[in-house]
Amino acid sequence: MKKQLLWGVLLLLAGFSSCQKDSFKPVNDESAKGKSTKVNTGQPTYTYADLALQPRQPGETFDTYKGVWSGAEVKVIGTPVWNQAAYPTLVNGVPALGASYGVYSNGTQITTSTVAGQDFFALTIGLIDLQGGQKFRDAMKAYQVATYNSNSSTPPSIDSFLAGVLTNSPDSYTVTGKLIRVTTGSHWALASINYPTPTPVAIPTLPAHFETAFVYPAGSPYEYDIIVDNGAVTSVKGYNRTTFANFNVTSFSGGFVSIIAASSYYISDITVTPQGGSTFVFNGKSTDLE
């Protein structure tokens, strides 16, 4: 089995919020219709909102961006990546992945998933639906399977998969979006699901069946070898690179893999419990060193 090593920095986990809303000058969206932060209960369409890079706080070694989506402030953490072979030129709409996400106020929740080579999110404002996040993740799993099982070079439309996720009631509403690269601002933006994706100059394909690996924690000898089928992790085995001994993995769940360059992959949302160890969630890149 080819051994893989993690070469990207582990992205911080999102899912936190602040009781006090940070002061922030709203970003402009592509339509340049002003800077109002009035809550918009409609699903954004064919538009994007620039993410603004924030000053690093003392002790921080990572980038943080802010954006406004459907009237709510969203935090994006880390350094996203993209398929550089397919999109070597910076143009609006290049699919991006590998960030972490958070919100700035109570009564707002963001749920994210990385599938088919891109970060997608569902943002709920108002009364939080505890089942909404699971509905979103289930829809993303179905979209992942449909994308990799498609016989066409054009992936299926994501709209139909998200139809049951969107809500709009007197108490709350949920909108969706995705992460893209753009030519304006910080070159990162939140975009509507239907914002056009540019045509790639090349389409490196993810093998239907292959093996890769990641190291956790970073810098440790603990390697996790995984088997991937149609973009989903189907097997996980532990290996100690110091003692050259295998160790058992009690359980694992989730785990999607996207190609970002030739023999370079991004593993997202995999939960692993090693035998005798603590459960962890991994998001990060792997590279074939052999």
KOLLUMPA-700271 format. One record per residue (C-alpha): z, y, x; residue in one letter; residue number from 1. Coordinates in steps of 0.25 Angstrom, whole numbers, plus 5000, padded with zeros to 4 digits. Each point is the difference from the previous one (the first is absolute). Layout:
N
pz:Z | py:Y | px:X | rest:a | nr:NUM
...
This chain:
290
pz:5000 | py:5000 | px:5000 | rest:m | nr:1
pz:4997 | py:5014 | px:5005 | rest:k | nr:2
pz:5012 | py:5008 | px:5003 | rest:k | nr:3
pz:5000 | py:5014 | px:4994 | rest:q | nr:4
pz:5009 | py:5012 | px:5004 | rest:l | nr:5
pz:5003 | py:5012 | px:4992 | rest:l | nr:6
pz:4994 | py:5012 | px:5006 | rest:w | nr:7
pz:5003 | py:5011 | px:4990 | rest:g | nr:8
pz:5013 | py:5006 | px:4997 | rest:v | nr:9
pz:5008 | py:4995 | px:4988 | rest:l | nr:10
pz:4999 | py:5009 | px:4989 | rest:l | nr:11
pz:5012 | py:5005 | px:4993 | rest:l | nr:12
pz:5003 | py:4994 | px:4986 | rest:l | nr:13
pz:4999 | py:5010 | px:4989 | rest:a | nr:14
pz:5007 | py:5000 | px:4986 | rest:g | nr:15
pz:5010 | py:5011 | px:5002 | rest:f | nr:16
pz:5002 | py:5013 | px:4993 | rest:s | nr:17
pz:5008 | py:5013 | px:5002 | rest:s | nr:18
pz:5010 | py:5005 | px:4989 | rest:c | nr:19
pz:4996 | py:5014 | px:5004 | rest:q | nr:20
pz:4985 | py:5004 | px:5000 | rest:k | nr:21
pz:4995 | py:5005 | px:5013 | rest:d | nr:22
pz:4993 | py:5014 | px:4999 | rest:s | nr:23
pz:4986 | py:4998 | px:5003 | rest:f | nr:24
pz:4987 | py:5008 | px:4998 | rest:k | nr:25
pz:4991 | py:4991 | px:4992 | rest:p | nr:26
pz:4987 | py:4996 | px:5006 | rest:v | nr:27
pz:4987 | py:5003 | px:4994 | rest:n | nr:28
pz:4991 | py:4989 | px:4995 | rest:d | nr:29
pz:4985 | py:5000 | px:5002 | rest:e | nr:30
pz:4997 | py:5007 | px:4987 | rest:s | nr:31
pz:5007 | py:5013 | px:5005 | rest:a | nr:32
pz:5006 | py:5003 | px:4986 | rest:k | nr:33
pz:5013 | py:5006 | px:5006 | rest:g | nr:34
pz:5013 | py:4996 | px:5004 | rest:k | nr:35
pz:5008 | py:4998 | px:4987 | rest:s | nr:36
pz:5010 | py:4989 | px:5000 | rest:t | nr:37
pz:5000 | py:4999 | px:4985 | rest:k | nr:38
pz:5001 | py:4985 | px:4996 | rest:v | nr:39
pz:4987 | py:4994 | px:4997 | rest:n | nr:40
pz:5001 | py:4988 | px:4991 | rest:t | nr:41
pz:4986 | py:4996 | px:5002 | rest:g | nr:42
pz:4994 | py:4990 | px:5009 | rest:q | nr:43
pz:4993 | py:5007 | px:5012 | rest:p | nr:44
pz:4985 | py:4997 | px:5001 | rest:t | nr:45
pz:4990 | py:5002 | px:5011 | rest:y | nr:46
pz:5009 | py:5009 | px:5008 | rest:t | nr:47
pz:5009 | py:5000 | px:5012 | rest:y | nr:48
pz:5013 | py:5007 | px:5005 | rest:a | nr:49
pz:5001 | py:5003 | px:5014 | rest:d | nr:50
pz:5013 | py:4995 | px:5007 | rest:l | nr:51
pz:5007 | py:5011 | px:5009 | rest:a | nr:52
pz:5006 | py:4996 | px:5013 | rest:l | nr:53
pz:5015 | py:5003 | px:5000 | rest:q | nr:54
pz:5008 | py:5004 | px:5013 | rest:p | nr:55
pz:5008 | py:4989 | px:5006 | rest:r | nr:56
pz:5015 | py:5000 | px:4998 | rest:q | nr:57
pz:5009 | py:4998 | px:5012 | rest:p | nr:58
pz:4999 | py:4985 | px:5004 | rest:g | nr:59
pz:4988 | py:4997 | px:4992 | rest:e | nr:60
pz:4989 | py:4993 | px:5008 | rest:t | nr:61
pz:4990 | py:4999 | px:4988 | rest:f | nr:62
pz:4991 | py:5009 | px:4992 | rest:d | nr:63
pz:5003 | py:5004 | px:4986 | rest:t | nr:64
pz:4991 | py:5006 | px:4990 | rest:y | nr:65
pz:5002 | py:5007 | px:4986 | rest:k | nr:66
pz:4990 | py:5000 | px:4988 | rest:g | nr:67
pz:5001 | py:5003 | px:4986 | rest:v | nr:68
pz:4994 | py:4990 | px:4990 | rest:w | nr:69
pz:5000 | py:5002 | px:4985 | rest:s | nr:70
pz:5011 | py:5011 | px:5002 | rest:g | nr:71
pz:5009 | py:4991 | px:5008 | rest:a | nr:72
pz:5003 | py:5002 | px:5015 | rest:e | nr:73
pz:4997 | py:4987 | px:5008 | rest:v | nr:74
pz:5004 | py:4997 | px:5014 | rest:k | nr:75
pz:4991 | py:4992 | px:5009 | rest:v | nr:76
pz:5006 | py:4994 | px:5013 | rest:i | nr:77
pz:4994 | py:4995 | px:5013 | rest:g | nr:78
pz:4986 | py:5000 | px:5006 | rest:t | nr:79
pz:4990 | py:4993 | px:4990 | rest:p | nr:80
pz:4988 | py:4992 | px:5006 | rest:v | nr:81
pz:4986 | py:4997 | px:4995 | rest:w | nr:82
pz:4988 | py:4991 | px:5003 | rest:n | nr:83
pz:4994 | py:5008 | px:5011 | rest:q | nr:84
pz:4988 | py:4990 | px:5002 | rest:a | nr:85
pz:4996 | py:5003 | px:4986 | rest:a | nr:86
pz:5003 | py:5015 | px:4999 | rest:y | nr:87
pz:4998 | py:5006 | px:5014 | rest:p | nr:88
pz:4998 | py:5013 | px:4995 | rest:t | nr:89
pz:5010 | py:5009 | px:4992 | rest:l | nr:90
pz:4995 | py:5002 | px:4986 | rest:v | nr:91
pz:5007 | py:5002 | px:4987 | rest:n | nr:92
pz:5005 | py:4987 | px:4993 | rest:g | nr:93
pz:5001 | py:4991 | px:5012 | rest:v | nr:94
pz:5011 | py:4989 | px:4996 | rest:p | nr:95
pz:5013 | py:5001 | px:5007 | rest:a | nr:96
pz:5012 | py:4991 | px:5001 | rest:l | nr:97
pz:5013 | py:4997 | px:5007 | rest:g | nr:98
pz:5009 | py:5012 | px:4996 | rest:a | nr:99
pz:5013 | py:5000 | px:4993 | rest:s | nr:100
pz:5003 | py:5008 | px:4987 | rest:y | nr:101
pz:5012 | py:5007 | px:4994 | rest:g | nr:102
pz:5003 | py:5011 | px:4989 | rest:v | nr:103
pz:5008 | py:5012 | px:5001 | rest:y | nr:104
pz:5007 | py:5001 | px:4986 | rest:s | nr:105
pz:5008 | py:4991 | px:4991 | rest:n | nr:106
pz:4992 | py:4995 | px:4988 | rest:g | nr:107
pz:4988 | py:4997 | px:5008 | rest:t | nr:108
pz:4996 | py:4987 | px:5006 | rest:q | nr:109
pz:4989 | py:4995 | px:5009 | rest:i | nr:110
pz:4995 | py:4986 | px:5001 | rest:t | nr:111
pz:4990 | py:4996 | px:5011 | rest:t | nr:112
pz:4991 | py:4989 | px:5004 | rest:s | nr:113
pz:4990 | py:4997 | px:5011 | rest:t | nr:114
pz:4988 | py:4992 | px:4995 | rest:v | nr:115
pz:4986 | py:4999 | px:5004 | rest:a | nr:116
pz:5002 | py:5009 | px:5012 | rest:g | nr:117
pz:5006 | py:5012 | px:4993 | rest:q | nr:118
pz:5014 | py:5005 | px:4995 | rest:d | nr:119
pz:5001 | py:5002 | px:4985 | rest:f | nr:120
pz:5011 | py:5006 | px:4993 | rest:f | nr:121
pz:5006 | py:5002 | px:4986 | rest:a | nr:122
pz:5008 | py:5012 | px:4997 | rest:l | nr:123
pz:5010 | py:5001 | px:4988 | rest:t | nr:124
pz:5006 | py:5013 | px:4996 | rest:i | nr:125
pz:5011 | py:5000 | px:4990 | rest:g | nr:126
pz:5008 | py:4988 | px:4994 | rest:l | nr:127
pz:4998 | py:4989 | px:5011 | rest:i | nr:128
pz:4994 | py:4987 | px:4994 | rest:d | nr:129
pz:5007 | py:4989 | px:5009 | rest:l | nr:130
pz:4988 | py:4991 | px:4996 | rest:q | nr:131
pz:4989 | py:5010 | px:5003 | rest:g | nr:132
pz:5001 | py:4997 | px:5015 | rest:g | nr:133
pz:4998 | py:4985 | px:4998 | rest:q | nr:134
pz:4988 | py:5002 | px:4991 | rest:k | nr:135
pz:4994 | py:5009 | px:5011 | rest:f | nr:136
pz:5002 | py:4989 | px:5011 | rest:r | nr:137
pz:4995 | py:4989 | px:4990 | rest:d | nr:138
pz:4987 | py:5009 | px:4998 | rest:a | nr:139
pz:4998 | py:5002 | px:5015 | rest:m | nr:140
pz:5002 | py:4985 | px:5002 | rest:k | nr:141
pz:4989 | py:4997 | px:4990 | rest:a | nr:142
pz:4991 | py:5011 | px:5006 | rest:y | nr:143
pz:5002 | py:4994 | px:5014 | rest:q | nr:144
pz:4996 | py:4986 | px:4995 | rest:v | nr:145
pz:4988 | py:5005 | px:4992 | rest:a | nr:146
pz:4995 | py:5008 | px:5012 | rest:t | nr:147
pz:5000 | py:4989 | px:5010 | rest:y | nr:148
pz:4994 | py:4990 | px:4990 | rest:n | nr:149
pz:4989 | py:5010 | px:4997 | rest:s | nr:150
pz:4986 | py:4995 | px:5003 | rest:n | nr:151
pz:4995 | py:5014 | px:5001 | rest:s | nr:152
pz:5001 | py:5010 | px:5012 | rest:s | nr:153
pz:5005 | py:5010 | px:4989 | rest:t | nr:154
pz:5015 | py:4997 | px:4997 | rest:p | nr:155
pz:5004 | py:5000 | px:4985 | rest:p | nr:156
pz:5004 | py:5013 | px:4993 | rest:s | nr:157
pz:5015 | py:5002 | px:5001 | rest:i | nr:158
pz:5001 | py:5007 | px:4987 | rest:d | nr:159
pz:5001 | py:4988 | px:4991 | rest:s | nr:160
pz:5011 | py:4994 | px:5008 | rest:f | nr:161
pz:5009 | py:5012 | px:4999 | rest:l | nr:162
pz:4997 | py:5002 | px:4985 | rest:a | nr:163
pz:5013 | py:4994 | px:4996 | rest:g | nr:164
pz:5008 | py:5008 | px:5011 | rest:v | nr:165
pz:4998 | py:5014 | px:4995 | rest:l | nr:166
pz:5010 | py:5005 | px:4990 | rest:t | nr:167
pz:5001 | py:5013 | px:4992 | rest:n | nr:168
pz:5012 | py:5002 | px:4991 | rest:s | nr:169
pz:5010 | py:5011 | px:4996 | rest:p | nr:170
pz:5009 | py:4995 | px:5011 | rest:d | nr:171
pz:4991 | py:4997 | px:5012 | rest:s | nr:172
pz:4986 | py:4999 | px:5005 | rest:y | nr:173
pz:4994 | py:4992 | px:5011 | rest:t | nr:174
pz:4988 | py:5004 | px:5008 | rest:v | nr:175
pz:4993 | py:4992 | px:5012 | rest:t | nr:176
pz:4993 | py:5004 | px:5013 | rest:g | nr:177
pz:4996 | py:4996 | px:5014 | rest:k | nr:178
pz:5001 | py:5005 | px:5014 | rest:l | nr:179
pz:4987 | py:5005 | px:5007 | rest:i | nr:180
pz:4995 | py:5008 | px:5012 | rest:r | nr:181
pz:4994 | py:5013 | px:4997 | rest:v | nr:182
pz:4993 | py:5012 | px:5008 | rest:t | nr:183
pz:5011 | py:5010 | px:4996 | rest:t | nr:184
pz:5014 | py:5003 | px:5003 | rest:g | nr:185
pz:5007 | py:4989 | px:5008 | rest:s | nr:186
pz:4989 | py:4991 | px:4997 | rest:h | nr:187
pz:5008 | py:4991 | px:4991 | rest:w | nr:188
pz:5001 | py:5001 | px:4985 | rest:a | nr:189
pz:5004 | py:4994 | px:4987 | rest:l | nr:190
pz:4988 | py:4997 | px:4991 | rest:a | nr:191
pz:4997 | py:4995 | px:4986 | rest:s | nr:192
pz:4997 | py:4985 | px:4999 | rest:i | nr:193
pz:4985 | py:5004 | px:4996 | rest:n | nr:194
pz:4998 | py:5010 | px:5012 | rest:y | nr:195
pz:4987 | py:4995 | px:5006 | rest:p | nr:196
pz:5001 | py:4991 | px:5013 | rest:t | nr:197
pz:4989 | py:5003 | px:5010 | rest:p | nr:198
pz:4990 | py:4989 | px:5004 | rest:t | nr:199
pz:5005 | py:4993 | px:5013 | rest:p | nr:200
pz:4990 | py:5000 | px:5011 | rest:v | nr:201
pz:5005 | py:4985 | px:5003 | rest:a | nr:202
pz:5008 | py:4991 | px:4992 | rest:i | nr:203
pz:5009 | py:4991 | px:5009 | rest:p | nr:204
pz:5004 | py:4989 | px:4991 | rest:t | nr:205
pz:5013 | py:4993 | px:4999 | rest:l | nr:206
pz:4999 | py:4985 | px:5003 | rest:p | nr:207
pz:5003 | py:4992 | px:4988 | rest:a | nr:208
pz:5010 | py:4991 | px:5008 | rest:h | nr:209
pz:5006 | py:5004 | px:5013 | rest:f | nr:210
pz:5013 | py:5001 | px:5008 | rest:e | nr:211
pz:5007 | py:5012 | px:5005 | rest:t | nr:212
pz:5014 | py:5004 | px:5004 | rest:a | nr:213
pz:5011 | py:5011 | px:5001 | rest:f | nr:214
pz:5012 | py:5003 | px:5008 | rest:v | nr:215
pz:5013 | py:5004 | px:4993 | rest:y | nr:216
pz:5009 | py:5007 | px:5004 | rest:p | nr:217
pz:4991 | py:5008 | px:5009 | rest:a | nr:218
pz:5001 | py:4996 | px:5014 | rest:g | nr:219
pz:5008 | py:4987 | px:4997 | rest:s | nr:220
pz:4995 | py:4986 | px:5004 | rest:p | nr:221
pz:4999 | py:4996 | px:4985 | rest:y | nr:222
pz:4986 | py:4998 | px:4996 | rest:e | nr:223
pz:4995 | py:4997 | px:4986 | rest:y | nr:224
pz:4987 | py:4992 | px:4999 | rest:d | nr:225
pz:4993 | py:5001 | px:4987 | rest:i | nr:226
pz:4988 | py:4994 | px:4993 | rest:i | nr:227
pz:4992 | py:5009 | px:4991 | rest:v | nr:228
pz:4991 | py:4995 | px:4989 | rest:d | nr:229
pz:4991 | py:5010 | px:4992 | rest:n | nr:230
pz:5009 | py:5012 | px:5005 | rest:g | nr:231
pz:5013 | py:4994 | px:4996 | rest:a | nr:232
pz:5011 | py:4993 | px:5009 | rest:v | nr:233
pz:5001 | py:4986 | px:4996 | rest:t | nr:234
pz:5009 | py:4994 | px:5012 | rest:s | nr:235
pz:5010 | py:5006 | px:5010 | rest:v | nr:236
pz:5006 | py:4993 | px:5012 | rest:k | nr:237
pz:5010 | py:5005 | px:5010 | rest:g | nr:238
pz:4998 | py:4999 | px:5015 | rest:y | nr:239
pz:5009 | py:5005 | px:5011 | rest:n | nr:240
pz:4992 | py:5005 | px:5012 | rest:r | nr:241
pz:5012 | py:4999 | px:5010 | rest:t | nr:242
pz:5004 | py:4986 | px:4997 | rest:t | nr:243
pz:4986 | py:4995 | px:4996 | rest:f | nr:244
pz:5007 | py:4994 | px:4988 | rest:a | nr:245
pz:4996 | py:5000 | px:4985 | rest:n | nr:246
pz:5010 | py:5004 | px:4990 | rest:f | nr:247
pz:5000 | py:4999 | px:4985 | rest:n | nr:248
pz:4997 | py:5010 | px:4989 | rest:v | nr:249
pz:5009 | py:4998 | px:4988 | rest:t | nr:250
pz:4991 | py:5008 | px:4991 | rest:s | nr:251
pz:4989 | py:5010 | px:4999 | rest:f | nr:252
pz:4993 | py:5008 | px:4989 | rest:s | nr:253
pz:4989 | py:5010 | px:4998 | rest:g | nr:254
pz:4991 | py:5004 | px:5012 | rest:g | nr:255
pz:4986 | py:5006 | px:5000 | rest:f | nr:256
pz:4991 | py:5001 | px:5012 | rest:v | nr:257
pz:4990 | py:5011 | px:5002 | rest:s | nr:258
pz:4990 | py:5001 | px:5011 | rest:i | nr:259
pz:5000 | py:5013 | px:5008 | rest:i | nr:260
pz:4991 | py:4996 | px:5012 | rest:a | nr:261
pz:4994 | py:4988 | px:5006 | rest:a | nr:262
pz:5011 | py:4990 | px:5001 | rest:s | nr:263
pz:5010 | py:5010 | px:4997 | rest:s | nr:264
pz:5008 | py:4999 | px:4987 | rest:y | nr:265
pz:5011 | py:5008 | px:4991 | rest:y | nr:266
pz:5010 | py:4991 | px:4994 | rest:i | nr:267
pz:5007 | py:5006 | px:4988 | rest:s | nr:268
pz:5012 | py:4997 | px:4990 | rest:d | nr:269
pz:5004 | py:4987 | px:5006 | rest:i | nr:270
pz:5015 | py:4996 | px:4998 | rest:t | nr:271
pz:5005 | py:4989 | px:5009 | rest:v | nr:272
pz:5013 | py:4993 | px:5001 | rest:t | nr:273
pz:5001 | py:4992 | px:5014 | rest:p | nr:274
pz:5010 | py:4989 | px:5000 | rest:q | nr:275
pz:5014 | py:5005 | px:5004 | rest:g | nr:276
pz:4995 | py:5014 | px:4999 | rest:g | nr:277
pz:4999 | py:5012 | px:4991 | rest:s | nr:278
pz:4989 | py:5003 | px:4990 | rest:t | nr:279
pz:4990 | py:5011 | px:5005 | rest:f | nr:280
pz:4987 | py:5007 | px:4995 | rest:v | nr:281
pz:4989 | py:5002 | px:5010 | rest:f | nr:282
pz:4989 | py:5010 | px:4999 | rest:n | nr:283
pz:4992 | py:5002 | px:5013 | rest:g | nr:284
pz:4988 | py:4996 | px:5009 | rest:k | nr:285
pz:4997 | py:4988 | px:5008 | rest:s | nr:286
pz:4990 | py:4998 | px:5011 | rest:t | nr:287
pz:4994 | py:4988 | px:5007 | rest:d | nr:288
pz:5003 | py:5000 | px:5014 | rest:l | nr:289
pz:4993 | py:4987 | px:5004 | rest:e | nr:290
